[in-house]
Amino acid sequence: EEKPKSTTEVNGEEEKPKSPWTNSTELSLVVTRGNAIAQTVGFKETLEYKGKKGNTRLKIDTLRADTSDDPYLLVEPGIVFEPGEQPTGFTTTAVYPDAEPDVERYFIEGRYEGNLPKKATWNSGASWDRNEDAGILSRYIAFAGLGHTWQDRDDLTFRTSYGLSYTDRLEDIEDPERESKFLGVRLTSDFKDKWGASTTYDNDLTFNISVKDYQDFNIDWTQGVSVTMGKHLALKVSLQFLYAGEPALEEVDV
């Protein structure tokens, strides 16, 4: 009597069982040197565990862009000249300002999605983000709800969820007409489609709105296309759309 094996045989070779762990790391770097200095660094990490009872996902997304002002000539002190007179005989020193942060965004999210009968799901999690360019110093969001898995194949994945959320945010300038802590409704969708043998399209959407102020909502929509270059390497182009129905306040000169 032969005992069943934990692996299957394909063309006479044993095929190892598929690992429940998946990991995706994205790195981007753009450096510009010349009359001005600009440097943009991006990092994105998605770690996911697919178990029999549900899926666990950790997502980290960061972006930082440093830019510098144009160089200028600094005149040596001690020059004396009459108003309207063109000074002569002085020396200058070229000054190249250092690059300073122009855009900084940090995002961390942990999420668990449990399986229910008939492809239904339940989920809970929390996220934290910081975006000083948009006036957000810190924002915590806790959420829970139900969802549905429409497709879950190797070449096609589509999931949606809907539930309640609780937001606690700290902005650079406090807005007396908006609440910093509020209960909201949260909708998300996760779509991934494989085109051919090496191209994959993914689309992630998150919509969060306050139940007391329908104009206070946020949209985070990211699309991307990646082309596999090797076993562990791919080239990816993505576009992220961030929109706030009521943006944070900003100080301006009058």
Secondary structure, DSSP 4 states (H G I P E B T S, - for coil): -PPPPSSEEETTEEEPPPPSEEEEEEEEEEEE-SSS-EEEEEEEEEEEEE-SSEEEEEEEEEEEEEE-PPPEEEEPS-----TT----S--EEEE-PPPEEEEEEEEEEEEEEEE-STTEEEEEEEEEEEEGGGTEEEEEEEEEEEEEEEEE-SSEEEEEEEEEEEEEEEESS--TTS-SEEEEEEEEEEEEEEETTTEEEEEEEEEEEESS-TT-EEEEEEEEEEEE-SSS-EEEEEEEEEEESSPPP-----
